[in-house]
Amino acid sequence: MATAEDDLEQFNQFVRERLGSTDRAHVSLVELMEEWQLQHPMDIQQAENVAAVQAAIEDFKNGDRGRPAGEVTRELRESLRTSKE
């Protein structure tokens, strides 16, 4: 298991690489942290994601086919009162 010091060193390296490959004026520390977290999920997050996927597979096996994406987005637009764009 990585220590906090290891994590910090790896994050530091990640930030330096990202800043070297992008326009620094258009990237924030928050965005870098969010990108880092997506690429390096914590064990509990990964376990929750695996459980959610397994539950979805079981639902599918039991006949649940979900809802059409168009139906869901239409409801979201109506509830948020946004345009179609």
KAZILIN-V204721 format. One record per residue. RES is the residue in three letters. SS is DSSP state (H for helix, E for strand, - for the rest). OMEGA is omega in whole degrees, -180 to 180 (* if undefined). BURIAL is 1 if it has 9 or more other ideal C-beta (glycine too) atoms within 8 Angstrom, else 0. Layout:
# KAZILIN-V204721
[[RES,SS,OMEGA,BURIAL] [RES,SS,OMEGA,BURIAL]]
This chain:
# KAZILIN-V204721
[[MET,-,-179,0] [ALA,-,176,0] [THR,-,178,0] [ALA,H,179,0] [GLU,H,177,0] [ASP,H,179,0] [ASP,H,-180,1] [LEU,H,179,0] [GLU,H,179,0] [GLN,H,178,1] [PHE,H,179,1] [ASN,H,179,0] [GLN,H,179,0] [PHE,H,-179,1] [VAL,H,-180,1] [ARG,H,179,0] [GLU,H,-180,0] [ARG,H,180,1] [LEU,H,178,1] [GLY,H,-176,0] [SER,-,-178,0] [THR,-,177,0] [ASP,-,-176,0] [ARG,H,-178,0] [ALA,H,-176,0] [HIS,H,178,0] [VAL,-,180,1] [SER,-,178,0] [LEU,H,179,0] [VAL,H,179,0] [GLU,H,179,0] [LEU,H,180,1] [MET,H,179,1] [GLU,H,178,0] [GLU,H,178,1] [TRP,H,-178,1] [GLN,H,177,0] [LEU,H,-179,0] [GLN,H,-177,0] [HIS,-,-178,0] [PRO,-,176,0] [MET,-,-178,0] [ASP,H,-178,0] [ILE,H,178,0] [GLN,H,180,0] [GLN,H,179,1] [ALA,H,178,0] [GLU,H,179,0] [ASN,H,179,1] [VAL,H,179,0] [ALA,H,180,0] [ALA,H,179,0] [VAL,H,179,0] [GLN,H,178,0] [ALA,H,179,0] [ALA,H,178,0] [ILE,H,178,0] [GLU,H,177,0] [ASP,H,180,0] [PHE,H,179,1] [LYS,H,-179,0] [ASN,-,174,0] [GLY,-,180,0] [ASP,-,-180,0] [ARG,-,178,0] [GLY,-,-180,0] [ARG,-,178,0] [PRO,-,-178,0] [ALA,H,-180,0] [GLY,H,179,0] [GLU,H,-179,0] [VAL,H,-179,1] [THR,H,176,0] [ARG,H,178,0] [GLU,H,178,0] [LEU,H,178,1] [ARG,H,-180,1] [GLU,H,-178,0] [SER,H,180,0] [LEU,H,-179,0] [ARG,-,177,0] [THR,-,178,0] [SER,-,180,0] [LYS,-,-176,0] [GLU,-,*,0]]
